[in-house]
Amino acid sequence: MVAPRVRASKEKAGPREGRLRAAGRMALRRLAVAVPLLLAVSGVVFALGAASPFDPVYQYYGTRIFTAAEADVARTRAELGLDEPVWQQYGHWLNGVLGGDWGLSRSYGQPVSDVVAERLPWTLLLAGTGLALAVLIALTLGVASAWRQGGWIDRCTVTMAHTLEGLPTFLLGLGAIAVFAVAMPLLPAGGVSEATGTATVASTIRHLALPALVLAVAQLPWLILTVRQQLLVALSEDHVTAARSRGLPERTVVLRHGLPGALLPFVTTVGTRLPELVTGVVLVEEVFSWPGVAGAMVRAGLNVDFPLLVALTLLATGAVLVGNLCADIAVLLIDPRASANG
């Protein structure tokens, strides 16, 4: 009797192993597309920078440019490599990247890798917390809205979602500061540390609460409406009707029979919202003076800091690609009907 059990366990493991292999093939295909895409994005950033009316040397000197000698300005331009055609500058940059050197940020006077390493953890903390809050709130309100369709919870939730759709993220941030940091001083208006300058775990959580909540609220409308609509569709399917006919509690019918069918479109929607999440992080960091990569990106753009600007643009592009891949793999692993041709 042992042999049949072993065969049965292997047969059960087969489809899951097949989906894992399919997910691996999908990741390899996406990687093959991502490499030339990132190269193209970096080239476009250099080309746009070259077409910009702002001269990096002027940004480098600041007001000293009006008193600097022409010979000094020319020497600085040569030292920075700005006297070369843009394609040569791009070639030098790409050769350095392949060797692990992302260049020197003219804005900060530090290696680009150091600037990113200092700021990226703060951005990941904000983005991760905001996304987790958005998913949790959307699932809670979306399920409650569909469960009590037509009730006051449903009407309030749908009205709130449609209202938030038209509000820009920076306006939400300013409104949150006006209410929760000025009118009712419950939370800090910005930064990550107290007036003493020391950042503890408790102070970081207090300073994180408001920007993370604003970031989550900015993503809520589409997520809530997706959960609500897909759950309503799932609750009208035959297997859910059969579950009701067996006398199961409504809570069990909704959460165990209806909600799983609504989660797959929800995961896909989360993946498609990642570009908006990246944009939202940039705006929220600027509004709340959060020490992430957004401030560095704005400063790099104003100073025409090619190495830093390209690195941060590639970082944002890579985050969107990885996020979409994770969402597609999650759908593939959850739903055996999903295709791996992505």
C-alpha positions in Angstrom: 0.0 0.0 0.0 3.0 2.3 0.2 3.6 2.5 -3.5 0.2 3.8 -4.4 0.5 6.6 -1.8 3.9 7.6 -3.2 2.5 7.7 -6.8 -0.5 9.7 -5.6 1.7 12.3 -3.9 3.9 12.6 -7.0 0.8 13.0 -9.2 -0.5 15.8 -6.8 2.9 17.5 -6.9 3.1 17.4 -10.7 0.8 20.3 -11.6 2.4 22.6 -9.0 5.9 21.7 -10.2 4.7 22.4 -13.8 3.5 25.9 -12.7 6.8 26.6 -11.0 8.7 25.7 -14.2 6.3 27.8 -16.2 6.9 30.7 -13.8 10.7 30.2 -14.3 10.3 30.3 -18.1 8.2 33.5 -17.8 10.9 35.1 -15.6 13.6 34.3 -18.2 11.5 35.6 -21.1 10.8 38.9 -19.1 14.5 39.2 -18.3 15.4 38.8 -22.0 13.0 41.7 -22.8 14.1 43.8 -19.8 17.7 44.0 -20.7 17.3 45.8 -24.1 14.4 47.8 -22.6 16.6 49.2 -19.8 19.4 50.0 -22.4 16.8 51.8 -24.5 15.6 53.8 -21.5 19.1 54.8 -20.5 19.9 55.9 -24.0 16.7 58.0 -24.1 17.5 59.7 -20.8 21.0 60.7 -22.2 19.4 61.9 -25.4 16.8 64.0 -23.6 19.5 65.4 -21.3 21.5 66.4 -24.3 18.5 68.2 -25.8 17.8 70.0 -22.5 18.4 73.8 -22.6 20.1 73.5 -19.2 23.9 73.4 -19.2 25.3 71.0 -16.6 28.4 73.3 -16.2 26.1 76.2 -15.3 24.4 74.1 -12.7 27.7 72.8 -11.4 29.1 76.4 -10.9 25.9 78.1 -9.8 26.3 81.8 -9.4 30.1 81.5 -9.7 29.7 80.9 -13.5 29.3 84.7 -13.9 32.8 85.4 -12.5 34.6 82.2 -13.6 37.2 82.5 -16.4 36.4 80.9 -19.7 39.5 78.7 -19.4 38.4 77.4 -16.1 34.9 76.7 -17.4 36.3 74.9 -20.4 38.6 72.8 -18.2 35.7 71.8 -15.9 33.6 70.9 -19.0 36.5 68.6 -20.2 37.0 67.1 -16.7 33.3 66.2 -16.5 33.3 64.8 -20.0 30.8 67.3 -21.2 32.9 68.4 -24.2 32.2 65.0 -25.9 29.2 64.1 -28.1 26.4 62.6 -26.1 26.9 59.1 -27.7 30.5 59.1 -26.4 29.3 60.1 -22.9 26.7 57.3 -23.0 29.4 54.9 -24.1 31.7 55.8 -21.3 28.8 55.6 -18.8 27.8 52.2 -20.1 31.3 50.8 -20.0 31.6 52.0 -16.4 28.3 50.4 -15.4 29.4 47.0 -16.9 32.4 47.3 -14.6 30.3 48.1 -11.6 30.9 51.9 -11.6 27.7 53.9 -11.9 29.7 57.2 -12.0 29.9 60.2 -9.8 26.9 62.3 -8.9 27.7 66.0 -9.6 24.7 67.0 -7.5 25.9 65.3 -4.3 29.7 64.9 -4.9 29.3 61.2 -4.1 29.4 58.0 -6.1 25.9 57.3 -7.5 25.9 53.9 -5.8 26.3 55.6 -2.4 23.5 58.1 -3.0 21.1 55.3 -4.0 22.2 53.0 -1.1 21.5 55.8 1.4 18.1 56.7 0.0 16.6 53.5 -1.4 15.8 51.8 1.9 13.6 54.8 2.9 11.8 54.6 -0.4 11.3 50.9 -0.1 9.9 51.3 3.4 7.4 54.0 2.3 6.4 52.1 -0.9 6.0 48.8 0.8 4.0 50.1 3.7 1.8 52.2 1.4 1.1 49.2 -0.9 0.4 46.9 2.1 -2.1 49.4 3.6 -3.8 49.9 0.2 -4.2 46.1 -0.3 -5.5 45.6 3.2 -8.0 48.5 3.1 -9.1 47.7 -0.4 -9.9 44.1 0.4 -11.7 45.0 3.6 -13.9 47.8 2.1 -14.3 46.0 -1.2 -15.6 42.8 0.4 -17.8 44.7 2.8 -19.3 46.7 -0.1 -20.0 43.7 -2.2 -21.3 41.7 0.8 -23.8 44.5 1.6 -24.6 45.6 -1.9 -26.9 48.6 -1.9 -26.5 49.2 1.8 -25.0 52.3 3.4 -21.5 50.8 3.5 -21.7 50.1 -0.2 -22.9 53.5 -1.1 -20.3 55.3 1.0 -17.5 53.1 -0.3 -18.4 53.6 -3.9 -18.9 57.3 -3.5 -15.5 57.6 -1.7 -13.7 55.6 -4.4 -15.1 57.7 -7.3 -14.3 60.9 -5.4 -10.7 59.9 -4.8 -10.2 59.0 -8.4 -10.1 62.7 -9.4 -7.8 63.9 -6.6 -4.1 64.2 -7.4 -1.7 62.6 -4.9 0.1 65.9 -4.0 -3.3 67.4 -3.1 -4.1 64.5 -0.9 -0.8 65.0 0.8 -1.3 68.7 1.4 -4.8 68.1 2.7 -3.5 65.4 5.1 -0.9 67.8 6.4 -3.5 70.5 6.9 -5.8 68.2 8.8 -3.6 65.9 10.8 -0.4 68.0 11.3 -1.8 71.5 11.5 -5.5 71.6 12.5 -5.2 68.5 14.6 -1.4 68.1 15.4 -1.5 64.3 15.7 1.2 63.3 13.4 4.4 65.0 12.0 4.2 66.9 8.8 7.5 65.6 7.3 10.9 64.1 7.8 11.8 60.9 9.6 13.2 62.1 12.9 12.2 64.4 15.8 13.6 67.9 16.4 16.6 66.3 18.2 17.7 64.9 14.9 17.8 61.3 16.1 15.7 58.7 14.2 14.4 55.9 16.4 12.0 53.1 15.5 9.1 54.9 17.3 9.8 58.3 15.6 10.2 56.6 12.2 6.8 54.9 12.6 5.2 58.2 13.6 6.7 60.0 10.6 5.9 57.2 8.3 2.2 56.9 9.2 0.9 60.0 7.3 2.8 59.6 4.0 2.2 55.9 3.9 -1.5 56.5 4.4 -1.7 59.1 1.7 0.1 56.8 -0.7 -2.3 54.0 0.1 -5.4 56.2 -0.3 -4.1 57.4 -3.7 -4.2 53.8 -4.9 -7.5 52.8 -3.2 -10.2 53.7 -5.8 -9.2 51.2 -8.5 -8.4 48.5 -6.0 -11.6 48.8 -4.1 -13.8 48.9 -7.2 -12.0 45.9 -8.6 -12.5 43.8 -5.5 -16.2 44.9 -5.3 -17.0 44.2 -9.0 -15.2 40.9 -9.1 -16.7 39.6 -5.9 -20.2 40.5 -7.1 -19.5 38.5 -10.3 -18.1 35.6 -8.2 -21.1 35.6 -5.8 -23.4 35.1 -8.8 -21.7 31.9 -10.0 -23.2 28.5 -9.8 -20.8 27.0 -7.2 -21.6 29.9 -4.8 -25.3 29.4 -5.4 -24.8 25.8 -4.6 -22.9 26.6 -1.4 -25.8 28.8 -0.3 -28.3 26.1 -1.1 -26.5 23.8 1.3 -27.2 26.1 4.1 -23.7 27.4 4.7 -23.3 30.6 6.6 -23.1 33.7 4.4 -19.7 34.6 5.9 -18.4 31.2 4.7 -20.0 31.6 1.3 -18.5 35.1 0.7 -15.0 34.5 2.1 -14.3 30.9 1.1 -16.3 30.5 -2.1 -16.7 33.9 -3.5 -13.5 35.8 -2.5 -10.9 33.4 -4.0 -12.4 33.9 -7.5 -12.1 37.7 -7.0 -8.5 37.7 -5.9 -7.0 36.8 -9.3 -8.2 40.0 -11.1 -7.3 41.9 -7.9 -3.7 40.7 -8.1 -3.5 41.7 -11.8 -4.9 45.1 -10.9 -2.2 45.6 -8.2 0.4 44.8 -10.9 -1.0 47.3 -13.4 -1.1 50.0 -10.7 2.7 49.8 -10.0 3.7 52.6 -12.4 1.2 54.8 -10.6 2.6 53.7 -7.3 6.1 54.7 -8.4 4.8 58.1 -9.4 2.9 58.4 -6.2 6.0 57.7 -4.1 7.9 60.5 -5.9 5.1 63.0 -5.1 4.5 61.8 -1.6 8.2 62.0 -0.8 8.4 65.5 -2.0 5.4 66.7 -0.1 6.5 65.1 3.2 10.2 65.7 2.8 10.8 62.0 3.0 14.6 61.2 2.5 14.1 58.7 -0.3 15.2 58.7 -3.9 12.5 61.2 -5.1 14.4 64.2 -3.8 17.5 62.9 -5.4 15.7 62.4 -8.7 14.3 66.0 -8.7 17.8 67.4 -7.8 19.4 65.3 -10.5 16.9 66.6 -13.1 17.4 70.2 -12.1 21.2 69.9 -12.2 21.2 67.7 -15.3 23.1 65.1 -13.4 23.3 62.4 -16.0 24.8 59.5 -14.0 22.4 59.9 -11.1 19.3 60.7 -13.2 19.9 57.6 -15.4 20.5 55.3 -12.4 17.3 56.5 -10.7 15.2 56.2 -13.9 16.5 52.7 -14.5 15.7 51.9 -10.8 12.1 53.1 -11.3 11.7 51.2 -14.5 13.2 48.0 -13.0 10.8 48.3 -10.1 7.8 48.4 -12.4 9.1 45.4 -14.4 9.8 43.3 -11.3 6.4 44.2 -9.8 4.5 43.3 -12.9 6.5 40.0 -13.1 5.7 39.2 -9.5 2.0 39.9 -10.1 1.9 37.7 -13.2 3.8 34.9 -11.4 1.4 35.1 -8.5 -1.6 34.7 -10.8 0.1 31.8 -12.6 0.8 30.0 -9.3 -2.7 30.6 -7.9 -4.8 29.9 -11.0 -3.9 26.8 -13.0 -5.9 28.1 -15.9 -3.6 31.1 -16.4 -1.3 31.0 -19.3 2.5 31.3 -18.9 2.9 33.0 -22.3 3.7 36.4 -20.8 
